[in-house]
Amino acid sequence: MDPVTHPRNPAGRPRDPDVDRRIAAAAVELFGRDGWASFSIEAVARRAGVGKASVYLRWKSKEALLAEALTMRLGPISDVDTGTVRGDLVQLVRQLLQQYVGEHGGAVIRLGLEARDIPELAERYDSLARQQILAARAIVHRGIDRGELPASTSVTFLLDALCGGAMNHALTTPPALRAALPETVDDYAERFVDFVLVGVLVDAPAEQ
């Protein structure tokens, strides 16, 4: 007897990019606000105004959802060559501050604290972190090669000061002043880089 065959179901409607964006935005917002412990498909669906089925149609798990949502919404720190080490470092600090005080600042900060404990996200976070570290180190090495920074400059110490300072500024600004932070990013980045570079150049050993 010939096996019974069934007609194939017609292809479904293509995914709606707007729904994808709404779900991703909701996922990043909820993660930034509440952290991983409270993160769920149900909460994301409610926030995005869609059914759970719409989320599961796109992502098989909450880990996969958050990993892709963060990739979609958060931009990497890039190596910008302005022609001077001061300009490059200002751009670095500006990018960091824009991440920390921008729309998804809460998610950026939580990502650094929680990523390694979240399945499917740790590897992506480590890759992103390596990319950012390499970009930052390239800026300092380029400054040393140009003779703008002393050969004795500690790349690690300089970047710890700048990157750590940028995060600390975003985290410790009083709540009443946080709304104005995005407007002060450019000015703060320039003044902060100048402050740090003074210490680097003053402490440089004099040439014999």
Disulfide bonds with the S-S distance in Angstrom:
none
